[in-house]
């Protein structure tokens, strides 16, 4: 005897009253499956069939249905450790559902997903469009409507027209609660069908009529606004200044990016000054050691080691410092160019708004766009500056080995 059928002691179902009038549709279902046990049974089913079914052995509905069944199976009948599982099965009204294999031999597709005891309600979307069946699943681990993930997709799926939607569930010795919270259906009309429908398009005569009505209402509104300004001169305020156009918005964004670059360069300069001071102190100490011939001070092993620092190691440290300084100078030059271009755009924008200077609006707009593109290219070159090859730091006993200045762009190691 089938275990699942034997333990299906409690079941329930709900069906819509009217047939679906459209051929392409989408169903959104929100539900909960909760239980105190580590595993549950039996599961929940979403149906699209030609007839409204009654109580039966397939997740609370009858076997040999004609249409589609999307099953949320909680119990592992075949002991393959592949449950909870979501699968879709199409039946033409002549086949029995294979409980012993949990329907895996009959499925169009499926996915292994856990839908029991989730923090938030579980959601599923079933879409049937031009013989393509798609099932998306929301695990209920968040409350966001956008956290759907694909579960299955099947092509060339033949479903009967004008069917009924329904939901059923069954449980038994391993008791689960199946709570249906939301069931929505949507029509998915093909784009070519929309073009064939004449009611959704307006004629040229109607378009002209709407345009004339719009002009009349606009003139009426302007007249009322002018009358209000004349009657209330103290409240006459132009609210157009509160809004910014696209050019002003892009200019503001360039200024914000430039301010960030200046702030980063200031922080980098401060760190370089600190590193330079430490390097000077270190070089002074090394020079004193070389002049003294590497003799240890009083105190035995408590002083510096006897090993002398080679001259080429000192030259390496100085060369690294020079490379970093050259990189900072390049960045300063690039930021200076960006500053000049931004000031030029700002000046022309002010002249355009004031109506003076004799600038042509179209030419000015093109010049502003060209300058903005140049600024974006300069900023991109700063961000994409290639990383220079790092130079190995010479080991200096009992001194800090390397300091790395942190900034928004990559830099070399500075050895001290």
C-alpha positions in Angstrom: 0.0 0.0 0.0 1.3 3.4 -0.9 2.7 5.1 2.2 1.6 8.6 1.2 -1.9 7.5 0.3 -2.2 5.6 3.6 -1.2 8.6 5.8 -3.3 11.2 3.9 -5.9 11.5 6.6 -6.7 15.2 6.3 -7.1 17.3 3.1 -8.8 20.3 1.7 -9.2 22.2 -1.5 -10.5 25.4 -3.0 -11.5 26.2 -6.7 -12.6 29.3 -8.5 -16.2 29.5 -9.8 -15.6 30.5 -13.4 -13.4 29.3 -16.2 -10.3 31.3 -17.2 -11.2 33.4 -20.3 -7.7 34.0 -21.5 -5.1 31.7 -23.1 -2.0 33.2 -21.6 -1.9 33.8 -17.9 0.2 34.2 -14.7 -0.6 33.0 -11.2 0.9 34.4 -8.0 0.4 32.3 -4.9 1.4 33.2 -1.3 1.2 30.5 1.3 2.8 29.0 4.4 3.7 25.4 5.3 4.4 24.9 9.0 4.9 21.9 11.2 6.5 20.9 14.4 8.3 17.9 12.9 11.7 17.8 11.2 10.0 16.5 8.1 6.4 17.0 7.0 3.7 15.5 4.8 2.2 15.4 2.4 2.2 18.7 0.5 0.3 21.4 -1.4 -0.8 21.5 -5.1 -1.7 24.3 -7.5 -4.0 23.2 -10.2 -5.2 24.3 -13.7 -7.6 21.7 -15.0 -10.7 21.4 -17.2 -12.9 20.4 -14.3 -13.2 21.4 -10.7 -12.0 18.3 -8.9 -13.1 16.8 -5.6 -11.2 15.2 -2.7 -8.7 12.6 -3.8 -5.3 10.9 -3.2 -3.1 13.5 -5.1 -2.3 16.2 -2.5 -6.0 16.4 -1.6 -7.4 16.2 -5.2 -8.4 13.4 -7.6 -6.1 11.4 -9.8 -6.2 11.3 -13.6 -6.8 15.1 -13.9 -6.8 16.9 -17.3 -4.4 19.8 -17.1 -1.5 21.0 -15.0 -0.5 20.4 -11.4 2.4 22.2 -9.7 3.2 20.2 -6.5 5.1 21.3 -3.4 6.0 17.8 -2.1 7.1 17.6 1.6 7.4 13.8 2.1 10.1 11.6 0.6 8.3 8.4 -0.6 11.2 7.0 -2.6 13.9 7.6 0.1 16.1 9.5 -2.3 16.5 12.4 0.2 15.3 14.8 -2.4 12.5 16.5 -0.5 11.0 19.1 0.0 10.7 19.3 -3.8 8.7 21.4 -6.3 7.6 19.8 -9.6 5.2 20.3 -12.4 3.2 17.5 -14.0 0.8 17.6 -17.0 -1.9 14.9 -17.3 -4.4 14.3 -20.1 -6.9 12.6 -17.8 -5.7 9.0 -18.4 -2.6 8.6 -16.2 -2.2 7.8 -12.5 0.2 9.8 -10.5 3.2 7.8 -9.4 3.5 8.2 -5.7 6.3 5.7 -5.3 8.7 7.9 -7.2 7.1 11.2 -6.0 6.2 11.8 -9.7 9.8 12.3 -10.8 9.3 10.0 -13.8 6.3 12.2 -15.0 7.5 15.7 -14.3 8.1 18.4 -16.8 10.8 19.8 -14.5 11.4 20.7 -10.9 13.8 22.0 -8.2 14.9 21.1 -4.7 13.7 23.9 -2.4 12.8 24.0 1.2 9.4 25.7 1.8 8.6 24.6 5.3 8.8 26.8 8.4 10.1 29.8 6.6 10.4 33.2 8.5 8.1 34.9 5.9 5.4 33.5 3.6 6.5 31.4 0.6 5.6 32.7 -2.8 5.4 31.1 -6.2 4.7 32.5 -9.7 3.4 30.2 -12.5 3.5 31.7 -16.0 2.1 30.1 -19.1 2.8 32.0 -22.3 2.9 30.7 -25.8 3.2 27.1 -24.8 6.0 27.9 -22.4 5.6 27.1 -18.7 7.8 28.9 -16.1 7.7 28.5 -12.4 9.6 31.0 -10.1 10.0 30.5 -6.4 10.4 32.8 -3.4 11.9 30.9 -0.4 10.4 33.2 2.2 13.7 34.1 3.8 13.1 37.8 3.2 10.1 40.1 2.8 11.2 41.5 -0.5 9.0 41.1 -3.5 12.0 40.8 -5.9 13.7 37.8 -4.4 12.3 35.3 -6.8 14.5 32.6 -8.4 13.8 30.4 -11.4 12.7 26.8 -10.5 11.7 25.3 -13.9 11.0 26.2 -17.5 9.4 23.9 -20.0 8.7 24.5 -23.7 6.0 23.0 -26.0 3.6 22.5 -23.1 0.0 21.9 -24.3 -2.6 22.9 -21.8 -6.4 22.9 -22.3 -8.1 26.3 -22.8 -10.6 27.8 -20.4 -9.6 25.8 -17.4 -10.3 26.2 -13.6 -7.7 27.3 -11.0 -7.5 25.5 -7.7 -5.4 24.8 -4.6 -5.4 21.6 -2.6 -3.4 20.2 0.3 -3.1 17.0 2.3 -1.4 15.9 5.5 -1.5 12.9 7.8 0.5 11.3 10.6 3.3 13.9 9.9 1.0 16.8 10.3 1.6 20.2 8.6 -0.5 23.3 8.4 -1.0 24.6 4.8 -2.2 28.2 4.9 -3.2 29.9 1.6 -2.7 33.7 2.0 -3.0 35.0 -1.5 -4.0 33.8 -5.0 -3.9 36.2 -7.9 -4.3 35.6 -11.7 -3.1 37.9 -14.4 -3.7 37.9 -18.2 -0.7 37.8 -20.4 -1.9 39.1 -23.8 0.6 38.5 -26.7 1.9 41.8 -28.2 0.6 40.8 -31.7 -2.9 40.3 -30.3 -2.8 43.8 -28.9 -2.0 45.3 -32.3 -5.0 43.5 -33.8 -7.4 45.1 -31.3 -8.7 48.3 -32.7 -10.3 49.6 -29.5 -6.9 50.2 -27.9 -5.8 52.8 -30.6 -7.1 56.3 -31.2 -7.7 57.7 -34.6 -6.1 60.8 -36.0 -9.3 62.8 -35.5 -9.4 61.8 -31.9 -5.8 62.7 -31.5 -6.4 66.2 -32.9 -9.3 66.6 -30.6 -7.4 65.7 -27.5 -4.6 68.1 -28.6 -7.0 71.0 -28.9 -8.5 70.3 -25.6 -5.0 70.2 -24.0 -4.2 73.6 -25.6 -7.4 75.1 -24.2 -6.8 73.8 -20.7 -3.2 75.0 -20.8 -4.2 78.5 -21.9 -6.8 78.6 -19.2 -4.3 77.6 -16.6 -1.8 80.3 -17.7 -4.6 82.9 -17.6 -5.5 81.9 -14.1 -1.9 81.9 -13.0 -1.4 85.4 -14.3 -4.5 86.7 -12.6 -3.3 85.2 -9.3 0.1 86.9 -9.7 -1.6 90.2 -10.2 -3.9 89.8 -7.2 -1.1 88.5 -4.9 2.1 90.4 -5.9 3.7 89.6 -2.5 3.3 85.8 -3.1 4.6 86.0 -6.6 7.4 83.4 -6.6 8.9 81.5 -9.5 9.1 77.9 -8.5 11.0 77.0 -11.7 14.2 77.9 -9.9 13.7 75.0 -7.5 14.2 72.4 -10.3 17.5 71.7 -12.1 17.9 70.6 -15.7 20.0 67.7 -16.9 23.1 69.9 -17.6 23.0 71.4 -14.1 22.6 68.0 -12.5 25.6 66.6 -14.4 27.6 69.7 -13.5 26.8 69.2 -9.8 27.8 65.5 -10.0 31.1 66.5 -11.6 31.7 69.0 -8.7 30.9 66.3 -6.2 33.3 63.9 -7.8 36.0 66.6 -7.9 35.5 67.4 -4.2 36.0 63.7 -3.4 39.2 63.6 -5.4 40.6 66.7 -3.7 39.7 65.2 -0.3 41.5 62.0 -1.1 44.6 63.8 -2.4 44.7 65.8 0.8 44.6 62.7 2.9 47.3 61.1 0.7 49.5 64.1 1.0 49.2 64.0 4.8 50.3 60.4 4.8 53.1 61.0 2.4 54.4 63.8 4.7 54.4 61.4 7.6 56.2 58.7 5.6 58.7 61.3 4.4 59.5 62.3 8.0 60.0 58.8 9.0 62.2 58.0 6.0 64.4 61.0 6.8 64.8 59.9 10.4 65.6 56.3 9.2 68.1 57.5 6.7 69.8 59.7 9.3 70.1 56.7 11.6 71.5 54.5 8.8 74.0 57.2 7.9 75.2 57.4 11.5 75.5 53.6 11.6 77.6 53.6 8.5 79.9 56.4 9.7 80.4 54.5 13.0 81.3 51.4 11.2 78.4 49.3 12.6 79.7 49.5 16.2 77.1 48.6 18.8 76.3 51.2 21.5 76.8 50.4 25.1 74.4 47.8 26.4 75.4 44.7 24.4 72.6 43.1 22.4 70.0 45.7 23.4 71.2 48.0 20.6 70.9 47.7 16.9 72.3 44.7 15.1 75.8 44.7 13.7 74.7 44.2 10.1 75.3 47.3 8.0 72.7 48.7 5.6 73.9 48.6 2.0 74.0 51.8 -0.1 71.9 50.2 -2.9 69.1 49.5 -0.3 69.0 53.2 0.6 68.9 54.1 -3.1 66.0 51.7 -3.6 64.0 53.4 -0.8 64.7 56.9 -2.3 63.7 55.7 -5.7 60.4 54.3 -4.4 59.7 57.6 -2.7 60.4 59.5 -5.9 58.0 57.3 -7.9 55.2 57.9 -5.4 55.9 61.7 -5.5 55.7 61.6 -9.3 52.4 59.8 -9.2 51.0 62.4 -6.8 52.1 65.2 -9.1 50.4 63.5 -12.0 47.2 63.3 -10.1 47.4 66.9 -9.1 47.9 67.9 -12.7 44.8 65.8 -13.8 42.7 67.3 -11.1 43.8 70.8 -12.1 42.6 70.1 -15.7 39.3 68.9 -14.4 39.0 72.0 -12.3 39.6 74.3 -15.3 37.0 72.4 -17.5 34.4 72.5 -14.7 34.9 76.2 -14.2 34.6 76.7 -17.9 31.3 74.8 -18.0 30.0 76.6 -15.0 30.8 80.0 -16.5 29.0 79.2 -19.8 26.0 77.7 -17.9 25.7 81.0 -16.0 25.9 83.0 -19.2 23.2 80.8 -20.8 20.9 81.2 -17.9 21.4 85.0 -17.8 20.8 85.3 -21.5 24.0 87.3 -22.1 27.4 86.8 -23.7 25.9 86.1 -27.1 26.3 82.3 -26.8 24.2 80.1 -29.1 22.1 77.7 -27.1 22.6 74.7 -29.3 26.4 75.3 -29.6 26.7 75.8 -25.9 24.8 72.6 -25.2 27.2 70.6 -27.4 30.2 72.2 -25.9 29.0 71.4 -22.4 28.3 67.8 -23.4 31.8 67.5 -25.0 33.4 68.9 -21.8 31.4 66.6 -19.6 32.6 63.6 -21.7 36.2 64.8 -21.4 35.8 65.1 -17.6 34.3 61.6 -17.4 37.2 60.3 -19.4 39.7 62.0 -17.1 38.0 60.6 -14.0 38.0 57.1 -15.6 41.7 57.4 -16.3 42.3 58.2 -12.7 40.3 55.2 -11.5 41.8 52.8 -14.1 45.5 54.0 -13.6 47.6 50.8 -13.9 49.2 49.5 -10.7 52.9 50.1 -10.8 55.3 47.2 -10.0 56.0 46.9 -6.3 59.6 47.0 -5.2 60.7 44.6 -2.5 61.5 46.2 0.8 64.9 45.5 2.2 64.8 43.9 5.6 65.8 46.2 8.4 65.9 44.5 11.8 63.7 45.9 14.6 62.3 48.7 12.3 58.8 48.8 10.7 59.1 47.1 7.4 56.5 48.8 5.1 53.8 51.4 5.3 51.0 51.4 2.7 49.2 54.8 2.2 45.5 54.0 1.9 43.6 55.9 -0.7 41.0 55.3 -3.5 43.7 54.4 -6.0 46.5 51.9 -5.9 50.0 53.0 -4.7 53.4 51.5 -4.2 54.8 50.3 -0.9 56.9 52.8 0.9 59.9 51.2 2.7 61.3 52.8 5.8 
